[in-house]
């Protein structure tokens, strides 16, 4: 019997994709560095195929993150294993699938000043509230 993938596999795949895109790396380049095709990387990122621990360690090294980056938020327990949140927030995948979202993430992560990043978050929060107000009027 073939093991199916789970929401955890999808979440880890999403985190791989998010990090890969945030550093401006293509699926082709990551695949090349892992000795895989970009289609295999694509399957990992979509959660269609599970990523072995050894492969995930290699991915973490290539993407310049600690292995914990992929597991942060996992809860332990026998009855409900998985991530603390039942699913990844839908907006994460939505943002990552738009050219504007990708550009925003790439640009935002290139800002070194915490003060500037905080100001940007405040600006975006204010704009979102204004947009919400206008839509409800």
QUITA-V825685 format. One record per residue. N is the residue number from 1. RES is the residue in one letter. SS is DSSP state (~ for helix, > for strand, _ for the rest). Layout:
n=N res=RES ss=SS
n=N res=RES ss=SS
This chain:
n=1 res=X ss=_
n=2 res=X ss=_
n=3 res=X ss=_
n=4 res=X ss=_
n=5 res=X ss=_
n=6 res=X ss=_
n=7 res=X ss=~
n=8 res=X ss=~
n=9 res=X ss=~
n=10 res=X ss=~
n=11 res=X ss=~
n=12 res=X ss=~
n=13 res=X ss=~
n=14 res=X ss=~
n=15 res=X ss=~
n=16 res=X ss=~
n=17 res=X ss=~
n=18 res=X ss=~
n=19 res=X ss=~
n=20 res=X ss=~
n=21 res=X ss=~
n=22 res=X ss=~
n=23 res=X ss=_
n=24 res=X ss=_
n=25 res=X ss=_
n=26 res=X ss=_
n=27 res=X ss=~
n=28 res=X ss=~
n=29 res=X ss=~
n=30 res=X ss=~
n=31 res=X ss=~
n=32 res=X ss=~
n=33 res=X ss=~
n=34 res=X ss=~
n=35 res=X ss=_
n=36 res=X ss=_
n=37 res=X ss=_
n=38 res=X ss=~
n=39 res=X ss=~
n=40 res=X ss=~
n=41 res=X ss=~
n=42 res=X ss=~
n=43 res=X ss=~
n=44 res=X ss=~
n=45 res=X ss=~
n=46 res=X ss=~
n=47 res=X ss=_
n=48 res=X ss=_
n=49 res=X ss=_
n=50 res=X ss=_
n=51 res=X ss=_
n=52 res=X ss=_
n=53 res=X ss=~
n=54 res=X ss=~
n=55 res=X ss=~
n=56 res=X ss=~
n=57 res=X ss=~
n=58 res=X ss=~
n=59 res=X ss=~
n=60 res=X ss=~
n=61 res=X ss=~
n=62 res=X ss=~
n=63 res=X ss=~
n=64 res=X ss=_
n=65 res=X ss=_
n=66 res=X ss=_
n=67 res=X ss=_
n=68 res=X ss=~
n=69 res=X ss=~
n=70 res=X ss=~
n=71 res=X ss=~
n=72 res=X ss=_
n=73 res=X ss=_
n=74 res=X ss=>
n=75 res=X ss=>
n=76 res=X ss=_
n=77 res=X ss=_
n=78 res=X ss=_
n=79 res=X ss=_
n=80 res=X ss=_
n=81 res=X ss=_
n=82 res=X ss=>
n=83 res=X ss=>
n=84 res=X ss=_
n=85 res=X ss=_
n=86 res=X ss=_
n=87 res=X ss=_
n=88 res=X ss=_
n=89 res=X ss=_
n=90 res=X ss=~
n=91 res=X ss=~
n=92 res=X ss=~
n=93 res=X ss=~
n=94 res=X ss=~
n=95 res=X ss=~
n=96 res=X ss=~
n=97 res=X ss=_
n=98 res=X ss=_
n=99 res=X ss=~
n=100 res=X ss=~
n=101 res=X ss=~
n=102 res=X ss=~
n=103 res=X ss=~
n=104 res=X ss=~
n=105 res=X ss=~
n=106 res=X ss=~
n=107 res=X ss=~
n=108 res=X ss=~
n=109 res=X ss=~
n=110 res=X ss=~
n=111 res=X ss=_
n=112 res=X ss=_
n=113 res=X ss=_
n=114 res=X ss=~
n=115 res=X ss=~
n=116 res=X ss=~
n=117 res=X ss=~
n=118 res=X ss=~
n=119 res=X ss=~
n=120 res=X ss=~
n=121 res=X ss=~
n=122 res=X ss=~
n=123 res=X ss=~
n=124 res=X ss=~
n=125 res=X ss=~
n=126 res=X ss=~
n=127 res=X ss=~
n=128 res=X ss=~
n=129 res=X ss=~
n=130 res=X ss=~
n=131 res=X ss=~
n=132 res=X ss=~
n=133 res=X ss=~
n=134 res=X ss=~
n=135 res=X ss=~
n=136 res=X ss=~
n=137 res=X ss=_
